[in-house]
Amino acid sequence: MLIPSQSWGEDIPIDSSFIRHNLDEIKQNIAHCKVKIIAVTKYFGLKSMISGYEAGIRDFAESRAKEGSEKINALPDEIKDNSTFHFIGHLQTNKVNIVVKNFDIIQSVDSLKVAEAISKSACRLNKREKILLQVNNAGEKQKTGYTKEQLKKDFNAIMSLNNIEVIGLMNMAPLGANESELDELFEDMKRFRNELEAEFKISLPELSMGMSDDYVVAIKHGATMIRIGRKLFT
């Protein structure tokens, strides 16, 4: 089931026991792997985030700068202090300041221009911002993300920026891709990560791959973060 965009952030209460049941089911499916479950709350309101925290979730992801920041700032201090907030949406340079201020990890860095803006903002805030570089290895025209060739060209420049820490790569598989296609895309991401590590002699420990419909396939290919919304909250 796809949640329509007009329901964005609708604050419908979801019982924490319901979320905990879904979380336990996902954990059973990934029990053999060390994978971090990132709860995608962009379609859900503050009450759902609080219930998610009560169910044991500690990583939350939003994809809109203003709305996500407002929800984070409205959370009780205990949740803010003990959670990690990920930004996973397309980031425009005019929204960088609010995202750097409120989010711990930006997973969707797709250009040198955006990385430079994050660096400048993090320097002003005296903060070291963790980022992942988004790779559009499926070549989907409607999605943002680096090509592998362009990322290699920009990589040294990104790594030289102040106050950012590149911790890995992120991708999004096409909707409706079959398992064979998913195998190829996720394995390609792992190979590309390994190429970057070898060529630039750095460590990129995180691979953010897989969502509600394809996370089981993603973890077979080395995903360290999976981004789950619908299977947790609906």
C-alpha positions as CSV (number, residue, x, y, z in Angstrom):
1,M,0.0,0.0,0.0
2,L,1.3,3.4,-0.9
3,I,0.4,6.3,1.4
4,P,-0.8,9.3,-0.6
5,S,1.2,12.5,-0.3
6,Q,-1.8,14.4,1.0
7,S,-1.5,12.3,4.2
8,W,2.0,13.6,4.8
9,G,2.7,13.8,8.5
10,E,-0.9,13.1,9.5
11,D,-0.9,12.7,13.2
12,I,-2.9,9.5,13.6
13,P,-2.0,7.7,16.8
14,I,-0.4,4.2,16.3
15,D,-0.1,2.0,19.3
16,S,3.5,1.2,20.3
17,S,2.6,-2.5,20.7
18,F,1.6,-2.6,17.0
19,I,4.9,-1.0,16.0
20,R,6.8,-3.3,18.3
21,H,5.2,-6.4,16.7
22,N,6.2,-5.2,13.2
23,L,9.7,-4.3,14.5
24,D,10.2,-7.8,16.0
25,E,9.0,-9.4,12.7
26,I,11.6,-7.3,10.7
27,K,14.3,-8.2,13.2
28,Q,13.5,-11.9,12.8
29,N,14.1,-11.5,9.0
30,I,17.5,-9.9,9.5
31,A,18.6,-11.8,12.6
32,H,21.7,-13.1,10.9
33,C,22.9,-9.7,10.0
34,K,24.1,-6.5,11.8
35,V,21.7,-4.0,10.1
36,K,20.4,-0.8,11.5
37,I,16.7,-0.2,11.0
38,I,15.9,3.4,10.1
39,A,12.2,4.2,10.7
40,V,11.0,6.4,7.9
41,T,8.4,8.7,9.5
42,K,7.9,11.2,6.7
43,Y,4.3,10.1,6.2
44,F,3.6,9.9,10.0
45,G,3.1,12.5,12.7
46,L,4.6,13.2,16.1
47,K,2.5,10.7,17.9
48,S,3.7,7.9,15.6
49,M,7.3,8.9,16.3
50,I,6.7,8.8,20.0
51,S,5.1,5.4,19.8
52,G,8.0,4.2,17.6
53,Y,10.4,5.3,20.3
54,E,8.4,3.5,22.9
55,A,8.6,0.4,20.7
56,G,12.4,0.5,20.7
57,I,13.2,2.6,17.6
58,R,16.1,4.9,17.9
59,D,16.8,6.0,14.3
60,F,14.2,8.1,12.4
61,A,14.2,9.4,8.8
62,E,12.5,12.4,7.3
63,S,12.6,13.7,3.7
64,R,11.3,17.2,4.0
65,A,13.5,19.8,5.7
66,K,10.9,22.1,7.3
67,E,8.3,19.5,8.3
68,G,10.9,17.1,9.5
69,S,12.7,19.7,11.6
70,E,9.4,20.8,13.2
71,K,8.6,17.3,14.2
72,I,12.1,16.7,15.7
73,N,12.0,19.9,17.7
74,A,8.5,19.1,19.0
75,L,9.7,15.7,20.4
76,P,10.2,15.2,24.1
77,D,13.8,15.9,25.2
78,E,14.4,12.2,26.1
79,I,13.6,11.1,22.5
80,K,15.7,13.9,21.0
81,D,18.6,13.1,23.2
82,N,18.6,9.4,22.6
83,S,17.7,9.2,18.9
84,T,19.5,9.7,15.6
85,F,17.8,11.6,12.9
86,H,18.5,10.9,9.2
87,F,17.6,13.2,6.3
88,I,16.8,11.1,3.2
89,G,15.1,13.5,0.8
90,H,16.4,15.5,-2.1
91,L,18.3,18.4,-0.4
92,Q,18.2,21.8,-2.0
93,T,21.0,24.2,-1.1
94,N,18.6,26.7,0.4
95,K,17.4,24.1,2.9
96,V,20.9,23.0,4.0
97,N,21.1,25.1,7.1
98,I,17.9,23.8,8.7
99,V,18.9,20.2,7.8
100,V,22.4,20.5,9.2
101,K,21.0,22.1,12.4
102,N,18.4,19.4,13.1
103,F,19.6,16.1,11.5
104,D,22.6,13.9,12.5
105,I,23.1,12.2,9.2
106,I,22.3,13.3,5.7
107,Q,21.9,10.3,3.5
108,S,21.0,12.0,0.2
109,V,24.0,14.1,-0.8
110,D,24.0,14.0,-4.6
111,S,26.4,16.8,-5.8
112,L,29.6,18.6,-4.9
113,K,27.5,21.8,-4.6
114,V,25.3,20.3,-1.9
115,A,28.3,18.8,0.0
116,E,30.0,22.2,-0.1
117,A,26.9,23.9,1.3
118,I,26.7,21.3,4.1
119,S,30.4,21.9,4.9
120,K,29.9,25.6,5.2
121,S,26.8,25.2,7.4
122,A,28.5,22.7,9.6
123,C,31.5,25.0,10.1
124,R,29.2,27.8,11.1
125,L,27.5,25.6,13.6
126,N,30.8,24.1,14.8
127,K,29.4,20.6,14.0
128,R,30.8,17.6,12.2
129,E,28.0,16.4,9.9
130,K,27.9,12.7,8.8
131,I,26.8,12.2,5.2
132,L,26.2,9.4,2.8
133,L,26.5,9.9,-1.0
134,Q,23.5,9.0,-3.0
135,V,24.1,6.9,-6.1
136,N,21.5,6.5,-8.8
137,N,23.0,3.3,-10.1
138,A,19.6,2.3,-11.7
139,G,19.9,5.3,-13.9
140,E,16.4,6.5,-13.2
141,K,15.8,9.9,-14.8
142,Q,13.1,10.9,-12.3
143,K,15.4,10.3,-9.3
144,T,18.3,12.3,-8.1
145,G,21.7,10.8,-7.2
146,Y,25.2,10.6,-8.5
147,T,26.3,8.6,-11.5
148,K,29.2,6.4,-10.5
149,E,31.5,8.2,-13.0
150,Q,30.6,11.7,-11.6
151,L,31.0,10.6,-8.0
152,K,34.5,9.4,-8.7
153,K,35.3,12.8,-10.3
154,D,34.0,14.7,-7.2
155,F,35.2,12.3,-4.5
156,N,38.5,13.9,-3.6
157,A,36.9,17.3,-3.5
158,I,34.2,16.0,-1.2
159,M,36.6,14.3,1.1
160,S,38.7,17.5,1.5
161,L,35.7,19.5,2.8
162,N,35.8,20.6,6.4
163,N,33.4,19.5,9.1
164,I,31.8,16.6,7.1
165,E,32.4,12.9,7.5
166,V,31.6,10.6,4.6
167,I,30.4,7.4,6.1
168,G,29.0,5.5,3.1
169,L,26.7,5.3,0.1
170,M,22.9,5.2,-0.3
171,N,20.7,4.1,-3.2
172,M,17.0,3.6,-4.0
173,A,15.9,0.7,-6.1
174,P,13.2,1.3,-8.7
175,L,9.6,0.6,-7.7
176,G,8.5,-2.8,-9.0
177,A,12.0,-4.2,-9.7
178,N,12.0,-7.9,-9.6
179,E,14.4,-9.9,-7.4
180,S,16.9,-10.5,-10.1
181,E,17.1,-6.8,-10.9
182,L,17.4,-6.0,-7.2
183,D,20.2,-8.5,-6.8
184,E,22.1,-6.8,-9.6
185,L,21.6,-3.2,-8.3
186,F,22.4,-3.9,-4.7
187,E,25.5,-6.1,-5.6
188,D,26.6,-3.3,-7.9
189,M,26.5,-0.8,-5.0
190,K,28.6,-3.1,-2.8
191,R,31.2,-3.5,-5.6
192,F,31.2,0.3,-6.2
193,R,31.7,1.0,-2.5
194,N,34.6,-1.5,-2.5
195,E,36.1,0.2,-5.6
196,L,36.0,3.6,-3.9
197,E,37.6,2.3,-0.7
198,A,40.4,0.7,-2.7
199,E,41.0,3.6,-5.1
200,F,40.8,6.4,-2.5
201,K,42.2,4.4,0.4
202,I,39.4,5.3,2.8
203,S,36.7,3.4,4.7
204,L,33.0,3.7,3.8
205,P,31.4,1.4,6.4
206,E,27.7,2.2,5.7
207,L,25.5,1.0,2.8
208,S,22.0,2.3,3.1
209,M,20.0,0.1,0.8
210,G,16.6,-1.5,0.9
211,M,13.1,-0.3,2.0
212,S,9.9,-2.1,3.0
213,D,9.5,-4.1,-0.1
214,D,13.1,-5.0,-0.8
215,Y,15.1,-4.9,2.4
216,V,15.5,-8.7,2.6
217,V,17.3,-8.7,-0.8
218,A,19.4,-5.6,0.2
219,I,20.8,-7.2,3.3
220,K,22.0,-10.2,1.2
221,H,24.3,-7.8,-0.6
222,G,25.7,-6.0,2.4
223,A,23.2,-3.4,3.4
224,T,24.1,-1.9,6.9
225,M,21.1,0.4,7.0
226,I,17.6,-0.3,5.8
227,R,14.9,2.4,5.6
228,I,11.5,1.1,6.7
229,G,8.3,3.0,6.9
230,R,5.2,1.1,5.8
231,K,6.1,-2.2,7.3
232,L,6.6,-0.6,10.7
233,F,3.7,1.8,10.9
234,T,0.8,0.3,8.8
